[in-house]
């Protein structure tokens, strides 16, 4: 079913994009390959992970995406991914001056006791997850630290939105129209997405026509899916030049999606935008840049050596003679 957004935009007004936003997960890491829990643990990128990030940088540049701001978790897998994306920017002068703003608030969930430990499979004869079983066995050991709570992560992402994103969005009449990349981690990006969603009034968020996030049924906007390595969520934030928008009378404007938000009422004053603002979801877990990228045998999963001149040359054969 094709998404219909005729009630989402009023034909009586002209709209202007005030921000383009990319929520990007870092590239593949050594701990991803080893299947180890890595939250605040500073796992480095693999060779494959750097290639993924460089591919994304070139893909964005080829689509004339000129970034104005890059925010990243201060963990090296996010920083190095962001730094691999920036040099490919279409304007060399801009690329040279584009800095990565590193922020601890964008770190992954702290897995506590489980940092650096292997994933635990769900037991067939138990309703508990392998991690829960492991917790029950070790929670009384000295030095045990549980995982960071959802409330703690939500507080972090709300703080980031209030301090960094919302002020940029509200500069809608400035000459600069921010194009922002946020390079972070899978779990915290999901919380960040819900904080961003909480800025918007009901019925003011929609999928672009033709974009599907499920095979059927209703998918809450809060749960659009996960992030692959260097997968991205692309968003356009827009507002009318003049006047007040007519609000749609039904949820038919967004096929298959129920426009609700889990952000609490007492957080709206901090995060909320004027009701005239709209947000279009343009890409969910974008991976077009990874088409045709193959893993090199024996080296793709190894840690990336920053001393190499250029990652592409890692795979080039030395010419004889």
C-alpha positions, 0 to 999 in steps of 0.5 A: 500500500502506497503511503498517502500524505495529502493531509500531511501537507496543506496545499495552501502553504509553501514549505522549507526544509530546516534540517536534514538529519542522518542517524548513523551506526558505526562500522563493523568492530572487532567485538562485533566479529567476536560476538562480545558485548561492547557498550562503553568498551572501546572496541576498534573498527575492523578493516571492513568497518572502515571500508563501510564508513568510507563507502557511506561517505562517498555515497552521501557525496555522490548524492550531493549531501553537504554535511554542516555538522557531525556529532559522534559518540566519543568511543573510537568506533564512532569517531573513526567512522565519522572521520572516514565519512567527512573527507568524502564531502563534495566541497574539499574546503568544507571537508577539510574544515568539517570537525567531528564533535565528540560527545560522551552523551552519545555513547552506547548503553553501558553493559556493566558486568557483561562488557567484553563478555560473549553473547549468551544464547537463549536457553531452550528450556527457559523463559529467561534470556541467556543474559538474565540467567548469567545475571542470576548466577553472578549478581552477588559476585564482588564488582558486579555492575548491572546494565545501564537502564532505559531511563538513563539512556533516555535522559542522555538522548533527551539532553542531547536533543535539547542542547544540540539539535533543537537550537539548530532546528529553530534557526529555520530562517537563517541562511544555513540549512543544517545537514547533520550526521550523528554517528553513534551506536545501535541501542542508543540510536534507538533511544535518540530516535524516540527523543527526536520523535518526541519533539513533534506533535501527533500526526506530524510525522510521516513516511515518504510515499513508497517507503515501507517499514513492515510486511503488514500490520501497524508499526509504531513509529518508535520501533522502525527497526535496528541499524546495520553497521553504517546503516542510517535513518534519514530524516527531513525536518520542515516547516511552512513559510507562513500561516498555520497548518491544517491538522489531519483528522485521521491517521490515514496520512501514514499507512501502516504506522501509528503516530504515537510517542512514548516521551512523557508529558513533563518532557514536552516543554523541553523537547517540543517543537511548534505544531507547524513543524513536520518530519519526513522519514526518507530512509530506514536502515539505509544500506545502498552504499554497501552494495557490492562490498565484499569481505576480503578473506583473512583481513576484513575482520582484523583490526584496522591499522591506521598507519596504512596510507589508504584503506583502498590500497590495502586490497590492491595488488602490487604491480610486478617489475 
